[in-house]
Amino acid sequence: MPNRAPARNGSCPDEPTKVAVCGWTFDDNTCTEVGDHFCVPRADHAVAFCEELCVHTKDRWARTAFVLSDWQRDDIVRPLFGEVAYSEEWGAYVRRFRIGWIELARKNGKSELLAFIALYLLVADGVEGAEIYGCALDRPQASKVFDVAARMVKLSPVLSRRLVVKDHIKRIVDEKTASFYEVVAADAKGNLGHNPSGVIFDEVLTQPNGELWSAMRTGMGTRMQPLMVAATTAGNDPTSFAKSEHDECSRIAGEPERATHRFVYLRNTPPDADPWDESNWFFANPALGDFLSISSLREEAREARNDPARENAFRQYRLNQWVSQATRWMPMHLYTACTGASFESPETLRRRLAGRPAFAGLDLAAKMDLTAWCLIVPNGLDGAVSALWRFWLPEAAVAFLDQHTDRRVSRWAEQGWITVTPGEVIDYETIYADIVADCAAFTVVDISYDEWSGEPVRQQLEKRTRVRMFPVAQTFKGMTLGMTELMTLTKSRSWSHHANPVAEWCFNNVEVRSPPGDPDQLRPDKPERGKTATRIDAVPTAAMAITGWRLRGQKIKPSRMVVMG
């Protein structure tokens, strides 16, 4: 080992005095601190092990020394291994941190960093009979870090003489100390029998639950200074084990005294940051401009900006933002491009479009909620399809939504975009009267409606309007056609929403879900965050109206379908 004493030669005294001095020595530098402190020799030793014994394994850096980047060295490795506390139980100084949580965007060198930590705990931690376990969802995932570590050993002249790599069983053995590093998967049985001194937990977001985590953590109880290091990217399940750990780590980051034994390194892009502003990409990508290419992120960003499914993945994997399993649906810059002629009130737009054929969609919501009605006019203004809506809301619901919209709901009501009915529940008679008025002003071909609205509503409307109504199931099968056609119109800029502010609010909120394995089917869904205070009703009503037009209005087409470049 070149110019560096192994960790066991740099250990603290076996029998510290009552007021113990740390005494940890490395490279002729002895720590003289007392009590909880940052031990410089310990931190230096970990850095030296990485940079002098470990090597890179891939691409143009392969076989070169693993010299830590500034952020890896100063923000992770040095505090993780340098912070110590005196243990009355063990009569010695031990590492302060027993659990480390590293959360970064993809391709920021997590696997290489974890591989180095695994080898350090195996060889240089001064532990006889060390047991290091590499954990992940399954064996292939757990093998990713192991394979990097095994390659490091094979390419290192010093480590290759000391360690034996057994690729076929995914195990690295240090025969000198009877220690080993091996792979363990969450789907394997018998994980309760381990006695780990070190645990490397890769991509916690894939864990189905916390069972493997708990098994490993409780197994560390007899070790003097065990260390579990987890590295992950943000996930997409707000109810997952990884999200609960992330939330706890976020609290610890703001209040370290909450859990002094936990090390936290979180790099998540703020949720309100502009995802397309390159200056915001550094939040989650400290390696950007170092070994992470910015050109690859630019390419992915260009694709994601026009594809909500890819935007979700870009936010999760590249910006390290926790997202929902549902996918944000409408690229709002494309939606804005479909504004068309705008009007100060919806009544002005109605007068401009009156007399034209139209297809309707109705979402009669709960008595305390927003009810929406949409007319799709194929021969609309500006040679494109026009959409115009009515929204109704009971008076009692206005105050609640105002709290979450900066009083926009009240302003929209004052401007005529929402009709507020007196009392605590929606006034069906007001809804019926307004729909009858629209059916008199337009040639409404048919009405597609949410079948949840019920038979009495259908009977009343058909009786009063004499327009045939068609139920649309709010399922993948029922909603896919309308949603797909609506997105097609948006991307080709072939429809106009005429700057309806309530509709814009709904389109900005809406997400979509797809059945497992079939992304081509979709239905609109409210986002989990702020679910009680967000509304999306403009979207399903427009989709249902477009469904009626596409299925039953083949002879009625837009006067001119314009695709604007």
N, C-alpha and C positions, 0 to 999 in steps of 0.2 A: 504494500500500500504506500504510494509515494508521498513522503514528507508529512504524513498525517498519522497520528496515533489512532488506533481503532477505538471505538466508543468505550469498550470495556476497560481500556487503559486510561480513559478520561472520566471515570465514574467518581461520584462523591464518596467521602469517607464512610467506612462501614459503621462506625459508631460516632455520630456527630455529638458535639458537646451540647449542653443544655440550651445555650443560646448559640445555635449552630450557624457557622459560616458555610455558605454553599460549597466552596472548595472544588467545584468541577473544573477540570483543567483540559485545555486543548491548545496545541501549538504554543506551549509555554505561557499561555494566558490563563491564569487561575481566577475564578470568580470569587470575590470577597464579600458579596452581598449577603444580607441576613433577612430572613422572612420572605414573603411573597415578592418576587422580583423577575426581571428579565435577565436571563443568564446568557450573556454574550457568547461564552465558549460553546454552549450547547447549540445555539443558533448557528454559529460559525461551522460547527462540526457537521450539521445536517446539510448546509449549503456546500461544504467541501466534498462531502460524499457524493452529492448529485453531480457537481461540476467536474470532479476529478475521476470518478469511477463509472458514472453512467454516460451513455451516449444516445444520440438520436438514432432512430431506426428506419425512417422513411424519407423518401424523396431526396431532394438536394442536400438535406441536412444529415442524411444517414452516415453513421460512423464518426460524426463529429461530436465533440464534447457537449453534454447537456448543460449549457450555461443558462441559468435561469434568467428570464426577463426580470426587469426591475419589479413589476407588480407581483410576479410569482415569488420572487425572493423576499421582498420587504412586506408584502401584504398577506402572504400565506405561510411560506416555509419558516421564516424567522420567528414570527409570533407563535406559530403552532408548536414548534419544538423548543423555543427559547423561554416561554413563560413557564415559571415553576412556582411551587408552593411547598412549604414544609409540612410533612405529614407526621402527626404525632403517632398515628397508627403504625406506620412503617419505620418511624424513626429516621427519616431521610427526606431529602428533597425529591419531589416527583413532578412530572409535567402537570401544569394546571389544567390543560384541556384533555378530556377523555373522549369527547365527541367533536368532530369537525364537520361543518356543512359548507360545501363549496357549490355555488349555483351560478353557472355561466351559460351563455349561448353556445351553440354547437361550434366545434372546430376551433376552440380556444385552448387546446392542449390539455384537456382534462385527463385523457387516457395516459399520456406520458407522465403527467404529474403524479397520478395515482400509482403508476408502475414504479416510479422512483421511491415513493413513500413505502410501498410494499417491500421493496428490496432493502430499504433502510431499516425498517422494523425487523426484517428477517436477519440481517447481517450485523448491523451497527448499533443496535439498541441495548446491547449488553444483557440479553435475555437468553438463558439456557432453556432449551425445549420450547422455543417460541413457536406459536401456531398463528399463522397469518392466513386469513380466509378472504378470497375474492368473491363477493356476492353480487348477484343480479337476478333478473327474472328467471332466466333459464341458462343452461350451460353455454350455448353460443354467445349470449350477451356477456356472461361472466368471463368468458375466455378472451374477450377483446383486450382488457387490461392485462390479463395474464400473458397473452401472446406478445404484447409490447415488452413486458418485463422479461420474458424468456429471451427475446431477441436482444435486449440490453445486455443480459448476462453473456450470451454467446459472442457479442461484439466487444465485450470489455475484457482485456487481458487479465485484470485482477479478479473480477467477479467470476469469470469462466474457470479459473483455477480453484476457486473456493466452493462454487455451487454446482449442483448436478440438476440439469433440466430433464424432466421426464414428460415429454410432450404428449404421449399417448394417454396419460392419466391426468394431465394438466396439474403437474406438481413440480415445485422447485425445492430441492433439499440442501440444507447446510449440515453435512454429516459431522462437522466439528462441534456443533452445539446441539445436535439432534433436533434441529428446527426445520420447519417446512412452510411453504406457501402453496395453497391449493385452491381450486375453484369449488364453490358451493352455489347451488341454484335454489331459488324459492320453490321450484316444483319438485325438489328432491326430498326424500324422507330421511328422518334421523338427524335433523339439524339441532336437536336439543342436547346432543352428546358432546358438543365441542367446548373447548376451553381456550378461547382465542386471547392472544396478547395483542393482536392487531386485526382489524377488519377493514377491508376496502370495499365500499358499497357503491357500485356504478349505476347510474341512471335510476335513481329511486322512483322517478315518475312512473316507471313500468311495473312497480310492485302492486300486486292485487290487494294487499293488505299489509299490516305491520307485523305479521307473524315471524318472518325471517329476521327482521330488525330486532324484535324483542328476544328471539332465541339467542342471537349473537350478543346482544347487550347484556343480558342476564348471565351469559356464559363467561363474561369477562370479570366476574366478581372476585375471583381469587388472585388476579394478577395485580402486581404492584403499580404499574402505570400503563394500563392498556390504552389503546387508541383506536377509535372507530372513525374513519374518514369517509364521508359520503360526498359524491359529486353528482350533480344532476342538472338537467335543463328543465325549464318550466314545463308544466303539464297542461292538460286540457280538461281535467275532471275536478271540479271544485269540492267534491266529496271524498277525494282519494286520500290515502295515507300520506303521500308525498305533499299534498297541499296542506294538510294539517301540520306537518313538520315545517314546511315553508313558513306558514303563518306564525308558528311558535318562534322560529328563527328570526323572523322580522321583528317580533316583539323583543327578543333578546338583543338584537342589533341596536334597538333604541333604548334598552334598559339592561345593560350587561349584568347587573347584579341579580337579575332574575334567575340566571343559571351560569355561574362563573366557570363551570366545568365545560361549557360549550363554546367552541370557536365558530364564528359565523362570517362567511364571505359571500355577500349577495350582490350580484350585478344584474338587476332587472331594470329595463327601460321603463320610466314612469308611464302609466297608462294614458296620460293626457298628452304625451309627447308626440310630435308629428312623426309618424313612422317613415316618411319619405325624406326627411331632413337628415342628411348624412352625418351632421354633427351630433345627432342623437344616437347613432349606432354605437358610439364608444361606451355608452352606459353598460351594455351587456357584452361588449367585445373588446376587452382590454388588449387583446393580441392584434387588433386591427392596426395595420401599418407596420407590424413587426413580422409575425409569420402567418398572419391571416390576410389574404388578399382582399382588398376593397372592391376589386372589379367583379368578383364572384357575387358579392352582396348587391352590387349595382344591377347585375343581370337578374337576380332573383327579385329585387325590388321592382324592376320594370314589369316583370311577369305578374307579380302579386298585385300591383296597383290596379290592374284591370280584371282581376280574377279573385273574388272574395274568398274562395276556398284556399287559394295560394296565399292570400293576405293573412289568413288565420295561421297557416304554417309559418309564414315569414315572421309574424309577430311572436309565435311560440319559440321557434328554433333559432331565429336570428336576433330577435330583440329580447328574448328570454322573458316574455310576458305570459302570465297565466291567462289562458283563454278558455272559453267554453267549448264543450263538445259540439255544440251547434256552431254554425259558420256564419259570420257576418256576410250578408247577402249583396247589398246594393253598393257598388262603388259610387260614392256621392258626387265625385267630379263628373261621372257620366250622367248621373241623375240631373245635376245642375245644367248640363248641356241640353237637356230636354225641356227646359223651362217654356220656351215658346213665348207667345204674347202673354203679358201679366196684367192683372186687373186689381183695382183697389178693393173690389168686393166680388163675391161669387155671383151675385145677381146680374152684374154687368156681363159676365161671361155667359150666363144662361140666356140672356137676351140675344147675344151675338150668335149663339148656336141653336136657338129655338127653331123648331120645325124639322130638324134633321133626324134621320133614323139613329137609334141608340140602343145599346144593350146594357142592362143593369145588373149590379151585384149588391146584395144586401147582407149585412152582418148584424143581426139584432142581438146585441150583447145582453149581459145580465142587467137587472133593473137599476143597479148603481153604477153602471159602467158606460163607456162610450159606444154609441151605436153609429154605424157608418153605412152610407149608400153611395154607390159610384155609378156614374153613367159613362160608358165608353162610346164615343161618337166617331165612327170610322171616317166620315167626311168632315173632319174638324177644321180648325183654323190653320192657316199657313201650309195647307196641303198635307197635313199629318193627322194622325189620330189624336183626338182631344179627350182628356179625362176631366170630369168635374165631380166633386163630392158634396154630400151633405153629412154633417156630424151633429149628433144630439147628445146632450149630457144633462143628467139631473142636477139641479142646483146644489144639492148637498155634496156632490162629488167635486165641485169646482175648487173649493178651498183646499182639499187634499192635493189635487194635481197642481194647483198654484204653488204649493210649497216645494214641489220638485221641478218646476219649470220656470222659476223666477217670474211668476205671475203671467206667463205667456198665455195660459188657457183663458184667463179673464180678458186679456187684450184681444185674443182671437174671437172671443164671444162678442166683445164690443164692436169688432170690425165685421161681424156677420159670418165668420168662417165656422163657428159652432153655434148651434141653437141650444140655449139653456132652458130647460123646462122646470117649472116650479116644483118644490117638494123634494122628497128624499129618493123617489124612484122615477124612472123615465115615464114620460107621458106618451102612451102609444097613440093616442088620438092625434097628437101633434105630428108624430112620424107618419101616420096614415095620410093626414091632410097634405103634408109636404110631398110625399110620394105621388099622391093623386095629382097634385099640381104639376109635377115633372112629367108624368105620363100624359097630361093634357098638352104640355108645351112641346114635348118631343114625340116622335114616333117610336115609342119604346117597343122593340120587337119581342123581347122576353126578359124575365127577371130570374137570375141565378141566385140562389140563396142558401145560406147555411142551414142544413136540415135540422140543426139543433133548435132553430127558432120555433119549430112546432107547427102542427096542423092548424090551430086557430088563426095564427098569423097568416098562413098561406090562404086560408079561406077568406079572411077579411080583405086582403090585398087583391086577390083575384076578383072578388065581388065588386070592389070599389074601382079598380083600374081596368078590369076586363082584359088584363094582360096575363098570358100564361106564365106560370112559375115552374122552375126546374130546381130540385134540390141538388146540392153539391156537397158530398161528404168531405169533411175537413181532414182528409187522410192523404197519404202519399199518392194514392191512385187518383183521388178526387182533385188534388191541387196541382199536380205536376204540370199538366198542360198549360194552365193559365199562368203559372209562375215562369215556366220556360219561355212562353210567348212574350210575357212582359219584359223579361230580360233581353230577349231578341230585339224587341222594339227599342229598348233603351240603348243597346250597343249600336244599333243602326240609326239612332236619333230620329226615329220615325213616329214618336208620339210626343205630346206636350201635356204637362201637368199644370201649366199656367201659374206657377209659383204659389200654389195653395200651401200655406205654412203648416197647417195641421198634417197634410199628407207628407210634407217633407220630414216632419218630426217622426211620423210613423215609418217612413222608408229608412230614415237614419237609424232607427231602433231595431228594425227587423233582422232576425237571423233565420237560417233554414236548417232543418234536420233531414237526414236521409236514412233509409233503412240500411242495416249492415250489409256491406258488399254491393250496394246498388246506388252509387252517387248520382245516377241520372234521375232518380225519383226524389222529390223534395216537397216539403210543406213549410209554411211560414211558422215562426215560433218567436215568442218573447225572449229576450236575453235574460239569463239568470240574475245578473247584476241589475238591481233596480226594477225587478220584475213587477212589483206591485204599483210602481209609479210610471211605468212606460206603457205606451199604447202602440199597436201596429195595425189597427183596424183598416186603415186606408189600403193596405197591401192585399189582404185576402179579398176585399170587395172588388178591387181592380182586377185581380186574377180571376175571380168568378165571372165578372162581366166579360172579360176577354175570352174565357172558356165558352160562354154562350155565343159570342161573336164567331169564334173559330169553328164551333160545332154546328151552328144553325144559321149563320149569316154569310154563307159563301157568296151570295150575290151582292152583298153590300160591302164594298171595299173602299179604302181611303181614296180620295180624289187624286192624290199624287203622293206616292211614297218617296220621300226625299231622304237620301243618305248624305249627310253633311260631313265633309272631310275635316 
